[in-house]
Amino acid sequence: MMKIPPRTLRTSKSLSAIAAILCWALFSALTVFIILGMRDRARLIRDNDNERLFNHLFTSLRNYDDFGSAIESLELLRDRIIGFGIYGEDLTPSYQWGTVPPVFDEGMLEDYRAARNGRYTIPDKGDRRVKFILSTEGMMPPPQRRNQEINRNHENIRNRHWSREESRDTEQDKVPGSFFTPFARGRYIYIDISHANYWRSQTLTAIAFPLCELVLLALVFFVRGLYLRNREYRERIEAQQNLVVLGTAASTLAHEIKNPLLSIRLQTGILEKLSPEKGREELGIINEEVDRLSALSYRINDYLRDAAGQPAPLNIATILSEISLRICGRNIVEENSLTDALVFMDAGRARSVFENIIRNAIESGSPENAIGAAILRNDDNGSDKTGAVNISIYDRGRGIAEGDIKRVFDPFFTSKSTGTGIGLSIGKRFVEAAGGTIGIENREGGGVTVFITMIEYQVKA
């Protein structure tokens, strides 16, 4: 399978990462805007709720002599107001109902800005409440206006012709009951209000924000992953289509080359018989090049033909021994290697794989006595996996440049001046068609090791 050009894939990953980060930043900004809007809405509802409770309280106060009675008269006020107090100049409560601080702490007002008429709203997250503070200095009307209101009340009393005693009682009780009179001896009004819904909203938005950020981040990078995989699949499909076209052309070209090469070989054979001794050396060069081109055409056909072939049980140690004896003149398989390991693979293709690896080791400049092979089961190699055979073939040649390690199995890639670059790619196709894997890495001290893992064939009893 042809690989995606590294530069194209790397560029796509970089651009998609930048796009993902930008999308995440945009969605994050939108999330922040929504969360802040929700919190601001909850704050407005809280303040409106405070105003509503405040209005209910002072409306009820017109019918009662004290705030406690007014609060207890309405279920809404009883459920929501935790404590109510009026603090004088000495900052101690001159009137209190419920739970209020024994001394008013003016320092807590420094961190908050007063709203209209000297009102402060102080959230108390720990107790899930909101303290509503009113400074009477901001609420009390000017003295002249206050006196006019008191005189107006006196005039109303006289016009009703109440008795002197009744008038005296009214002057003592009703006139101080004027809207502002109860606060005449107070400096601060303290109202502790329960706001469970407000704090629930604040908690939910505080939890929702990081969760939304994580979900958005995961979603953006999930979409990025889908984009990259789809792009990779598209490019692979294009590469496969190009490979089909190339394979068809290469097969046709290889077939067409064979016939002229055969004719050239016949003619050089005739010329060898007719030419003098001096000309036979040049004819030998021609024959070598003809053989090289013929071998290349056969290799191309090997690459394009069915990779699986006709698989059958094979003894790996036997095949490696035969090939190494023929090429190296000795058996390169280590003595402690398995001798009974079987794999299910086409015999001709297995020989092609091992022969190409051993020839590459020799062509890399490795001494023949430094070429070796080992056959082990996975459990013999310290692995928990069973049912597989590890085959390693190693040498002490020139090795492979680190930048070329990932490309050695690409078709037509070679670092040798006389190589075709198709041997390892053919071997990879044959091994993978048999259900195995193949890899290569440099050895410490020089040379390379080729690793092949195959499924062990189990003989049925």
C-alpha positions in Angstrom: 0.0 0.0 0.0 1.4 3.4 -0.9 1.8 5.9 1.9 0.6 9.4 2.1 3.4 11.9 1.4 4.7 12.9 4.8 4.8 16.6 4.1 1.1 16.6 3.0 0.0 14.7 6.0 2.1 16.8 8.3 0.7 20.0 6.8 -2.9 18.7 7.2 -2.2 17.9 10.9 -0.8 21.3 11.6 -3.6 23.2 9.9 -6.3 21.0 11.4 -4.7 21.5 14.9 -4.8 25.3 14.4 -8.4 25.2 13.2 -9.3 23.0 16.1 -7.8 25.4 18.6 -9.5 28.4 16.9 -12.9 26.6 17.0 -12.4 25.7 20.6 -11.5 29.3 21.5 -14.6 30.6 19.6 -16.9 28.1 21.3 -15.3 28.8 24.6 -16.0 32.5 24.2 -19.6 31.7 23.3 -19.8 29.5 26.4 -18.4 32.2 28.6 -20.9 34.7 27.2 -23.8 32.3 27.9 -22.6 31.4 31.4 -22.1 35.1 32.3 -25.5 35.9 31.0 -27.0 33.1 33.1 -25.2 34.4 36.2 -26.3 37.9 35.5 -29.9 36.8 35.0 -29.7 35.0 38.3 -28.4 38.1 40.0 -31.2 40.2 38.6 -33.8 37.7 39.8 -32.1 37.7 43.2 -32.2 41.5 43.4 -35.8 41.6 42.2 -36.7 39.0 44.8 -35.1 41.1 47.5 -37.1 44.2 46.4 -40.3 42.1 46.5 -39.6 40.8 50.0 -38.7 44.2 51.1 -42.0 45.7 49.8 -44.0 42.8 51.4 -42.4 43.5 54.7 -43.0 47.2 54.8 -46.5 46.8 53.5 -47.3 44.3 56.3 -45.7 46.7 58.8 -48.5 49.2 58.4 -50.8 46.8 60.1 -48.5 45.7 63.0 -46.5 47.4 65.7 -43.2 45.6 65.1 -41.2 43.9 62.4 -41.4 40.5 64.0 -45.2 40.5 63.8 -45.1 41.7 60.2 -42.7 39.0 59.2 -44.6 36.2 61.0 -47.9 37.4 59.4 -46.8 36.2 55.9 -45.6 32.7 55.1 -43.4 34.0 52.3 -41.6 36.3 54.8 -41.3 33.6 57.5 -39.7 31.1 55.0 -37.3 33.5 53.4 -36.2 36.0 56.1 -33.7 34.4 58.5 -33.0 37.4 60.6 -33.9 41.1 60.9 -32.2 43.8 63.0 -31.9 47.5 63.4 -28.5 48.7 64.5 -28.0 52.1 66.2 -25.0 54.4 66.4 -23.1 52.0 68.7 -23.6 49.2 66.0 -25.5 47.0 68.4 -29.1 45.9 67.7 -31.8 48.2 69.0 -34.3 45.8 67.5 -33.8 42.2 66.3 -35.9 39.3 65.1 -34.4 35.9 64.3 -30.7 35.4 64.0 -28.6 38.5 63.6 -25.0 39.4 64.5 -24.6 40.9 68.0 -22.4 43.7 66.6 -22.7 45.1 63.1 -19.5 44.9 61.1 -19.1 48.0 59.0 -16.0 46.6 57.5 -17.9 44.2 55.3 -19.4 47.2 53.4 -16.0 48.4 52.2 -15.9 45.6 49.5 -19.3 46.5 48.1 -20.7 49.5 46.4 -24.0 50.9 47.7 -26.9 50.9 45.4 -29.6 53.6 45.4 -30.8 54.8 48.8 -27.8 53.3 50.6 -28.7 49.7 50.0 -26.0 46.9 50.0 -26.4 43.4 48.7 -23.8 41.0 50.2 -23.8 37.4 49.0 -23.0 34.7 51.7 -22.2 31.5 49.7 -21.4 29.5 52.8 -24.9 29.7 54.3 -26.6 30.1 50.8 -28.0 33.4 51.9 -27.9 37.1 50.9 -27.5 39.8 53.4 -29.5 42.9 52.5 -28.1 46.0 54.3 -29.9 49.4 54.3 -28.2 52.5 55.6 -30.8 54.8 57.1 -28.8 57.8 56.2 -29.6 57.2 52.6 -33.3 56.4 53.3 -34.3 59.3 55.7 -35.8 62.3 54.0 -34.6 65.9 54.8 -35.7 67.2 58.2 -38.1 69.8 56.7 -39.8 67.1 54.7 -40.0 64.8 57.7 -41.5 67.6 59.9 -44.1 68.4 57.2 -45.1 64.7 57.2 -45.5 64.6 61.0 -47.4 67.9 61.0 -49.7 66.5 58.3 -50.4 63.5 60.5 -51.1 65.7 63.5 -53.6 67.7 61.4 -55.3 64.6 60.3 -55.7 63.5 63.9 -57.2 66.9 64.9 -59.6 66.9 62.0 -61.0 63.6 63.1 -62.0 65.0 66.5 -60.4 62.2 68.5 -60.5 62.5 72.2 -57.5 64.0 74.0 -56.5 60.6 75.4 -57.0 58.9 72.1 -55.1 61.7 70.4 -52.4 61.3 73.0 -52.2 57.6 72.2 -52.3 58.3 68.5 -49.5 60.8 68.8 -47.4 58.3 70.7 -48.1 55.3 68.6 -49.3 56.3 65.2 -47.0 59.2 64.4 -43.9 57.2 65.2 -45.5 54.5 62.9 -44.8 56.9 60.0 -42.8 55.0 57.4 -39.5 56.5 58.5 -40.1 56.8 62.2 -39.1 53.2 63.2 -35.6 53.9 61.8 -35.2 57.2 63.7 -33.0 55.6 66.3 -31.3 53.2 63.8 -28.3 53.5 61.6 -28.4 50.2 59.7 -31.2 47.8 58.9 -29.9 44.2 58.5 -32.0 41.6 56.7 -30.7 38.1 56.2 -32.6 36.4 53.4 -32.4 32.8 52.3 -31.6 32.5 48.5 -31.4 28.7 47.8 -32.4 29.1 44.1 -29.8 31.8 43.5 -27.0 29.8 45.0 -28.1 26.7 43.2 -27.9 28.6 39.9 -24.5 29.9 40.8 -23.2 26.4 41.6 -24.7 24.8 38.5 -23.1 27.5 36.3 -19.7 27.1 38.1 -19.8 23.3 37.4 -21.2 23.6 33.9 -18.5 25.9 32.6 -15.5 23.5 33.0 -17.6 20.6 31.9 -18.7 22.5 28.8 -15.0 23.4 28.1 -13.9 19.8 28.3 -16.8 18.6 26.2 -16.1 21.2 23.6 -12.4 20.4 23.6 -13.1 16.7 23.2 -15.7 17.3 20.5 -13.4 19.7 18.5 -10.5 17.2 18.5 -12.8 14.3 17.8 -14.0 16.1 14.7 -10.4 16.9 13.8 -9.6 13.2 14.1 -12.4 12.3 11.8 -11.2 14.9 9.3 -7.7 13.5 9.4 -8.8 9.9 9.0 -11.2 10.8 6.2 -8.4 12.7 4.4 -6.0 9.8 4.9 -8.6 7.3 3.6 -9.2 9.6 0.5 -5.5 9.8 -0.2 -5.1 6.1 0.3 -7.9 5.4 -2.2 -6.3 7.7 -4.7 -2.9 6.0 -4.1 -4.6 2.6 -4.6 -6.2 3.8 -7.8 -2.8 5.0 -9.0 -1.2 1.7 -7.9 -3.7 -0.2 -9.9 -2.9 1.9 -13.0 0.8 1.6 -12.3 0.5 -2.2 -11.7 -1.3 -2.7 -15.0 1.2 -0.7 -16.9 4.1 -2.4 -15.1 2.8 -5.9 -15.8 2.3 -5.1 -19.5 5.7 -3.5 -19.7 7.4 -6.4 -18.0 5.7 -8.9 -20.3 6.7 -6.8 -23.4 10.3 -6.6 -22.2 10.7 -10.3 -21.7 10.4 -11.1 -25.4 13.1 -8.6 -26.7 15.4 -9.7 -23.9 15.0 -13.3 -24.9 15.8 -12.4 -28.5 18.9 -10.4 -27.4 20.1 -13.3 -25.3 19.8 -15.7 -28.3 21.7 -13.4 -30.5 24.5 -12.8 -28.0 24.8 -16.6 -27.8 25.2 -16.9 -31.5 27.7 -14.0 -31.5 29.8 -15.7 -28.7 30.3 -18.7 -31.0 31.2 -16.6 -34.0 33.2 -13.8 -32.4 36.9 -13.9 -31.4 38.1 -14.2 -27.8 38.5 -10.4 -27.5 34.8 -9.7 -28.2 33.4 -12.2 -25.7 34.1 -10.0 -22.7 31.8 -7.3 -24.1 29.2 -9.9 -24.9 29.4 -11.1 -21.4 28.6 -7.6 -20.1 25.6 -7.5 -22.4 24.4 -10.9 -21.1 24.8 -9.6 -17.5 22.6 -6.6 -18.2 20.1 -8.8 -20.0 19.9 -11.1 -16.9 19.5 -8.1 -14.6 16.6 -6.7 -16.6 15.0 -10.2 -16.8 15.3 -10.5 -13.0 13.7 -7.1 -12.6 10.8 -8.0 -14.8 10.2 -11.2 -12.8 10.4 -9.3 -9.6 7.8 -6.9 -10.8 5.5 -9.8 -11.7 6.1 -11.2 -8.2 5.0 -7.9 -6.7 1.9 -7.8 -8.8 0.8 -11.4 -8.5 -1.3 -12.9 -5.8 0.7 -12.5 -2.5 -0.9 -15.5 -0.7 0.0 -18.1 -3.4 -0.7 -21.7 -2.3 0.1 -21.8 1.4 1.1 -25.0 3.1 2.7 -26.0 6.4 6.5 -25.1 6.3 9.3 -25.8 8.6 11.1 -22.4 9.1 14.4 -23.8 10.3 14.6 -26.2 7.3 14.0 -23.4 4.7 16.4 -21.0 6.3 19.1 -23.7 6.5 18.6 -24.6 2.8 18.8 -21.0 1.6 21.8 -20.0 3.9 23.8 -23.1 2.8 23.2 -22.2 -0.8 24.0 -18.4 -0.5 26.5 -18.3 2.5 27.9 -21.8 2.3 26.9 -22.5 5.9 23.8 -22.8 8.1 23.2 -19.4 9.8 20.4 -20.6 12.1 21.5 -20.6 15.8 21.8 -23.9 17.5 19.3 -23.0 20.3 16.6 -22.1 17.7 13.4 -24.0 17.2 13.7 -26.8 14.8 10.0 -27.9 14.7 8.3 -24.5 14.2 5.8 -24.6 11.4 4.1 -21.8 9.6 1.3 -21.8 7.0 2.8 -20.0 3.9 3.5 -20.6 0.2 6.9 -22.3 0.0 8.1 -20.2 -3.0 7.2 -17.0 -1.4 8.8 -17.9 1.9 12.0 -18.7 0.0 11.8 -15.4 -1.8 11.5 -13.5 1.5 14.4 -15.1 3.3 16.7 -15.2 0.2 16.2 -11.5 -0.4 17.0 -10.6 3.3 20.2 -12.7 3.3 21.3 -11.3 0.0 20.7 -7.7 1.3 22.9 -8.6 4.3 25.7 -9.7 2.1 25.4 -6.7 -0.2 25.5 -4.3 2.8 29.1 -5.3 3.4 28.6 -7.7 6.3 31.0 -10.6 6.7 29.3 -13.8 6.0 30.2 -15.3 9.4 28.5 -12.3 11.1 25.1 -13.2 9.5 22.8 -15.2 11.7 19.3 -16.1 12.4 17.2 -17.1 15.4 13.8 -18.8 15.7 11.9 -18.5 19.0 8.3 -18.8 20.2 6.8 -15.7 21.7 6.7 -17.3 25.2 10.3 -18.2 24.9 11.0 -14.5 24.3 9.4 -13.3 27.6 6.1 -12.4 26.0 2.7 -13.4 27.4 1.4 -14.1 23.8 1.5 -17.7 22.5 0.8 -19.2 19.1 3.4 -17.1 17.2 6.9 -17.6 16.0 9.6 -14.9 16.0 12.2 -15.0 13.3 15.1 -12.6 13.4 17.9 -12.4 10.8 20.8 -10.1 11.7 24.1 -8.9 10.2 27.0 -6.5 10.7 26.7 -4.5 7.5 26.5 -0.7 7.0 23.1 -0.4 8.5 20.3 1.9 7.4 20.1 5.7 7.8 17.7 6.6 10.5 15.7 8.8 8.1 15.2 5.8 5.7 14.1 3.2 8.3 10.4 3.9 7.7 10.8 3.8 3.9 12.7 0.6 3.3 9.5 -1.3 2.6 8.2 1.3 0.1 8.2 0.0 -3.5 11.2 1.1 -5.5 12.9 2.7 -2.6 16.6 1.8 -2.4 19.8 3.3 -1.0 22.0 1.1 -3.2 23.3 2.2 -6.6 22.5 -1.2 -8.2 19.3 -2.1 -6.3 15.8 -2.2 -7.6 14.1 -1.2 -4.3 11.4 -3.8 -4.7 12.7 -6.8 -2.8 11.7 -5.8 0.8 8.3 -4.5 -0.4 7.6 -7.9 -2.1 8.7 -9.7 1.1 6.4 -7.5 3.2 3.4 -8.3 1.0 4.2 -12.0 1.2 4.6 -12.0 5.0 1.4 -10.0 5.6 -0.6 -12.2 3.2 0.4 -15.1 5.4 -0.9 -13.2 8.5 2.5 -12.2 9.8 4.4 -8.9 10.3 7.9 -7.8 9.4 10.0 -4.9 10.7 13.6 -3.8 10.6 15.9 -1.8 12.9 19.6 -1.0 13.3 21.8 -3.0 15.6 24.0 -1.4 18.2 27.5 -1.7 16.9 26.5 -1.8 13.2 24.3 -3.8 11.0 20.5 -4.4 11.1 18.1 -7.0 12.4 15.0 -8.0 10.4 12.1 -9.2 12.6 9.4 -11.5 11.2 6.5 -12.7 13.4 4.3 -15.5 12.0 1.4 -17.4 13.3 2.6 -20.9 14.3 0.8 -23.7 12.5 -0.6 -26.3 14.9 -0.8 -29.8 13.6 -4.1 -31.4 14.5 -3.8 -34.6 16.5 
